[in-house]
Amino acid sequence: MTLRKGLLIFILLSFSVSAVVLATSVDRGTWITILSADKRLLLLALAFVLAAWTCDAARFCALARSAGEHIGFRLGMVLTWLHYFGCAVTPMQSGGGPFQVYVLYKRNVPIGKGIAITLTRTLLTILILGIIVPAAVIIEPDLLRGRLFLKGIFSYVIIFIAISWVLVVLSIARPALIKKWGAILTIWLKRFGIVRPEVVLRIVKRINLEVDNYNLNFQMFFSCGLKNFIAAVLLSVLHLLCLFSVLPCLIASVGLPFEFLQALLAQAVFMFLLYFVPTPGASGVAEGGGAALFGLLVPWNMAGVMAIAWRFFTEYLAIAMGVFVAVKLLGWGVTNDIYAHEKDEPAPIPPEELTCEAGGKIPEAHDD
């Protein structure tokens, strides 16, 4: 899939599903309610979005410091917008990293550290949501009750979470075992014709590099960079809290009652599900699934509007900024080249790069 195709699919799916959602939910009462919306609360929702971007940018800066690098806040904001843009044009929202690593590299941050910083930024959000989501379903079981579509996606994600946590623990405690399993799985996939024989060694090498980078990454963050890493965790929580405050503002702006905790938990569940949707930027599923879930919080004739407005504030604005930054800062040609090569092998973090601000050196990781 090319960059243009990914962006086109995102736009088409988002607008098509949004049109269907609005056509099946909006009535005369919807327009009356929208026209009477409190503009001050809409501005407050925008303020929360700006605060979320600020927290995300500051998180990049903190993670860079924990890895012994220094990036300015302005660059952190650029990286935040590029992340949204990259996620919008790739399945599973996985494409933000290559753009961020390229920009960091151009700012003299080694590639290995750039990968560690961008990967950890995403993992922090996923791990925090992975803790909140099970609690949300226990506290608010009505979030999924009677919603077969969301239940199906949620079941898929729960299985994914369980497998991921097992792999995370083993990758830290027994990295050699993960490498062995990765090689065995790749060979089996080759036997079933899923993986071509000529790419088997490349995939195995990719798995080994990822495991090594992951371990070295944790050594950096939990040694000399611990204080800054803790700051990044706190900023991740604030970032999500700001994003989750957008929907309550939107609901309050049209004079509808709501429970803040219920709205927060509903967004946490839904945002987590969107990380694992195979369409570019979770397009289509985000608009349709949002209407289905937010129908629990507001009347159905307002659910579609709320879902699209929520998506506009929390995603579309940042994606638009990301497109502007990508074209202005990198140029469309360079941006397309980065996208085309995003599946190239990642560079491991060389031992000489693993130095703390104080000058200490992180010991190399060795398999048991």
MOGILIN-V172864 format. One line per field, one symbol per residue. phi: phi as a letter, one per 40 degrees, with the letter a starting at -180 (. if undefined). psi: psi as a letter, one per 40 degrees, with the letter a starting at -180 (. if undefined). burial: I if it has 16 or more other ideal C-beta (glycine too) atoms within 10 Angstrom, else O. A space follows every 10 residues. Layout:
phi = ???
psi = ???
burial = ???
This chain:
phi = .ccccccccd cccccccccc ccccbcbccc cccccccccc cccccccccc cccccccccd cccccccgbb bccccdcccc ccccccccbb cffbccddcc ccccccbgcd ddcdcccccc dccccccccc cccdcccccb ccdbcgbccc cccccccdcc cdcccccccc cccbcccccc cccccccccc ccgcbcdcbc cccccccccc ccccccdccc cbbcbccccc ccccccccdc cccccccdcc cccbgccabd cccccccccc cccccbcccd gfcgcccccc cccccccbdd cbcccccccc ccccbdcccc cccccccccb gcccdccccc bccccccccc dcccbccchc bccccbcc
psi = hidddddddd dddddddddd dddedhaddd dddddeihdd dddddddddd dddddddddd ddddddeeih iidddddddd ddddddddei iefeeddddd dddddeffhi dddddddddd dddddddddd dddddddddg eedehegddd dddddddddd dddddddddd dddgdddddd dddddddddd deedhideed dddddddddd dddddddddd decdfddddd dddddddddd dddeeddddd dddeeiiihd dddddddddd ddddeeheih ffiddddddd dddeeddiid eedddddddd dddddddddd dddddddddd iddddddddd eeeihihihi deegiideei hhiihhi.
burial = OOIOOIIOII IOIIOOIIOO IIOOIIOOOI OOIOOOIOOO IIOIIOOIIO IIIIIIIIII IIIIIIIIIO IOOOIIIIII IIIIIIIIII IOIOIIIIII IIIIOOIOII IIIIIIIIII IIIIIOIIII OIIOOIIOOI OOIIOOIOOI OOIIOOIOOO IOOOOOOOOO IOOOIOOIIO OIIOOIOOOI OOOOIOOOOO OOIIOIIIII IIIIIIIIII IOIIIOOIIO IIIOIIOIII OIIIIIIIII IIIIOOOOOO OIIIIIIIII IIIIIIIOII IIIIIIIIII IIIIIIIIOO IIIIIIIIII IIIIIIIIIO IIIOIIOOOI OOOOIOOIIO OIOOOIIIIO OOIIOOOOOO OIOOIOOO
